[in-house]
Amino acid sequence: MFQTLRLILGDQLNDNHSWLKEKNDKTLYVLMEIRQETDYVVHHIQKILAFFAAMRNFAQELQNKGGHKVFYFTLDNPENRQDLCKNLELLIQKFQIQKFEYQLPDEYRLDKQLSEFCQKISIPSQAFDTEHFLSERNEVSKHFGTKNYLLESFYRKMRKKYNILMEGDKPLTGRWNYDAENRKKYNYQVSVPNEPFFKNEVTDLIKTLQKHQIQTIGFIPPNNILNVPISRKQALQLLEHFVSNLLPHFGTYEDAMHTQEPHLFHSQLSFALNVKILHPLEVLQKAIEAWQSNPQKVSIAQIEGFVRQILGWREYMRGVYWAKMPDYAKNNYFEHSAPLPSWYWTGETRMNCAKFAISQSLQEAFAHHIQRLMVTGNIALLLGVSPDEVDKWYLGIYRDAIEWVEITNTRGMSQYADGGLVASKPYTASANYMDKMSNYCESCFYDKKKRHGKRACPLNSLYWEFHYRHREKLSKNQRLGMVYQTLAKMDKAELQKIVEQAEFYRKNSENL
C-alpha cells in the first residue's frame, strides 16, 4: 500500500519539480484524462490531443526513467469516474492513502475544487508550489496595491529582480523598451526558416475521443500526426530552433502577419511553457546566451521584445488573474451582448484577415498574439460580442489556452471588458492597420479604402462607429485623443453614413 497520493494536473508536467528528486515506493503519483476537463468548454481536438499525449509521455517518463509509482487514468479506464475528486476518493480508499498532496493549480476553478476537497477528506493534505513561475501568485497585487495596474512598472520590477538586461539598477543601453522598433511589416527580405516537425502519432487517442463522443472543434491533424512538442526533448529542440534561427528577427516582425507565413518568427513555445515542460527562466537564459554570443546577429531590440513577453507579460497576466478572480470573469465594461458570428467556428467569411487567422486556428489550434489580438479579438470587440462568448472561443480553440492566461488576455487586453485594468486603451483597428501590418488586404473581397458603400471594408465603419458609440466612456482617454479629434472634425453627413454602415454590418454579422 501507499502512504502518500500526489496529484499532477495536465499542465504540471515539470520533471524538475522537487517532488521528483527522490523516488519513494510509498508515494503514488496520479494523472487523469477526465470528462470534467474535456467538457467544461468545447476544445479544439488538437488541444485535447496535445494535453493527453504530453500527459501520457510524462507519466511514462516518471515510471521508466524516474522509477516513480504512477496511476494513470486513461479516458476509457473502466475505473475512471470522469471527475477529479471522485477519482481521488477512489484511489484514497483503494490504496489506503494516509496523506494527499497536490501542486497549486493555475486555474481558479481547480484551485477552489481542490481546496474544498481537502476540507472534506479525513486524511491530512498539503499544497505545494508548482516551482514554475518567476513571481508569486500575489506578487502583482502586492506590487500595485490600490494603484493602477501598469505592465511596464511590473516588467521593470521583474527585470531588476532577475538582473536580466540590466547594468546595476539601470536597463542595459539606458532603454527599458524597444517596442516602437518591433512593428515592421513582413516584406520577404528575410526568409523564414523551416520549422522542426514532430511526428507524434495520435491515432489511438483520436479513436478514444471519438469513442467517447467528446465534442470538439477544429481539424484532426493531417495523417494523425500531431506537430506539437509533447516531451521535454521535443520542447528543447523547438527552443534551440527559436534562439538559433528565429530570434534574430523576432522583434522586428513581432507584430507582422502574412498569408504565406502564418508563424513568421514566433517561437511557438507557449504550449510547452504552459504545461510546464519548459521553465521560463531556462527559455530566457537560452535566448540571452544567443544574444550575448552574437550581438551582431541578435540585436538588443530582438532580445528585449522576447524578454518582455516571457518575463513581463506572461507573469503580469498571471498576477492579474489571481488578483482579480473570480469577479474578473464577469467584467463587461461596454455591456456587449451580441453573439459570436458562426464563421468564428468555420473561417467562412469574406474578410481575408478573419478568414486566414480563423482558418489557421482551426487547422493548427495556434495563432500568434497579433492575430489573436488585432484580428479575431479586434473584430469581436467592434461587433460588440459578449465577452462570455469570446472567452469560450479563445479558451477552446488554442492549444496553449489555460484560463489564467486566456481570460486576462481576452477579457482584458482584447475586449477591454475590465474597463482598462490591463490595457490603457481598447485595441481596435481599421483596415489601415491591417494593411500596414499584413498582406491580408491585397486579395480581399472588401475595399480597404472605403468606409461605407458597396464592398466597404467592415473594419473601417465598425472602427469609427465603435468609438462614436462609446464616446461617453472613452473620449477622455488620453491615448484616444487623436481619434476623438478626428470624429469631432468629421462631416456630420459622412459620420451618419459610417454609423449606418456599421450598424448594418453589426446586424448582419453572419454574412460578413
C-alpha positions, 0 to 999 in steps of 0.5 A: 500500500501507499502512504502518500497520493500526489496529484499532477494536473495536465499542465504540471508536467515539470520533471524538475519539480522537487517532488521528483528528486527522490523516488519513494515506493510509498508515494503514488503519483496520479494523472487523469484524462477526465470528462470534467476537463474535456467538457467544461468548454468545447476544445479544439481536438488538437488541444485535447490531443496535445494535453493527453499525449504530453500527459501520457509521455510524462507519466511514462517518463516518471515510471521508466526513467524516474522509477516513480509509482504512477496511476494513470487514468486513461479516458476509457479506464473502466475505473475512471469516474470522469471527475477529479475528486471522485477519482481521488476518493477512489484511489484514497480508499483503494490504496489506503492513502494516509496523506494527499498532496497536490501542486497549486493549480493555475486555474481558479476553478481547480484551485477552489475544487481542490481546496474544498476537497481537502476540507472534506477528506479525513486524511491530512493534505498539503499544497505545494508550489508548482516551482514554475513561475518567476513571481508569486501568485500575489506578487502583482497585487502586492506590487500595485496595491490600490494603484493602477495596474501598469505592465511596464512598472511590473516588467521593470520590477521583474527585470531588476529582480532577475538582473536580466538586461540590466547594468546595476539598477539601470536597463542595459543601453539606458532603454527599458523598451524597444517596442516602437522598433518591433512593428515592421511589416513582413516584406520577404527580405528575410526568409523564414526558416523551416520549422522542426516537425514532430511526428507524434502519432495520435491515432489511438487517442483520436479513436478514444475521443471519438469513442467517447463522443467528446465534442470538439472543434477544429481539424484532426491533424493531417495523417494523425500526426500531431506537430506539437512538442509533447516531451521535454526533448521535443520542447528543447529542440523547438527552443534551440530552433527559436534562439538559433534561427528565429530570434534574430528577427523576432522583434522586428516582425513581432507584430507582422502577419502574412498569408504565406507565413502564418508563424513568421518568427514566433517561437511557438513555445507557449504550449510547452511553457504552459504545461510546464515542460519548459521553465521560463527562466531556462527559455530566457537564459537560452535566448540571452546566451544567443544574444550575448554570443552574437550581438551582431546577429541578435540585436538588443531590440530582438532580445528585449521584445522576447524578454518582455513577453516571457518575463513581463507579460506572461507573469503580469497576466498571471498576477492579474488573474489571481488578483482579480478572480473570480469577479474578473470573469464577469467584467463587461465594461461596454455591456456587449451582448451580441453573439459570436458570428458562426464563421468564428467556428468555420473561417467562412467569411469574406474578410481575408484577415478573419478568414486566414487567422480563423482558418489557421486556428482551426487547422493548427489550434495556434495563432500568434498574439497579433492575430489573436489580438488585432484580428479575431479579438479586434473584430469581436470587440467592434461587433460588440460580442459578449465577452462570455462568448469570446472567452469560450472561443479563445479558451477552446480553440488554442492549444496553449489556452489555460484560463489564467492566461486566456481570460486576462488576455481576452477579457482584458487586453482584447475586449477591454471588458475590465474597463482598462485594468490591463490595457490603457486603451481598447485595441481596435483597428481599421483596415489601415492597420491591417494593411500596414501590418499584413498582406491580408488586404491585397486579395480581399473581397472588401475595399480597404479604402472605403468606409461605407458603400458597396464592398466597404471594408467592415473594419473601417465603419465598425472602427469609427462607429465603435468609438462614436458609440462609446464616446461617453466612456472613452473620449477622455482617454488620453491615448484616444485623443487623436481619434476623438479629434478626428470624429469631432472634425468629421462631416456630420453627413459622412459620420451618419453614413459610417454609423449606418454602415456599421450598424448594418454590418453589426446586424448582419454579422453572419454574412460578413 
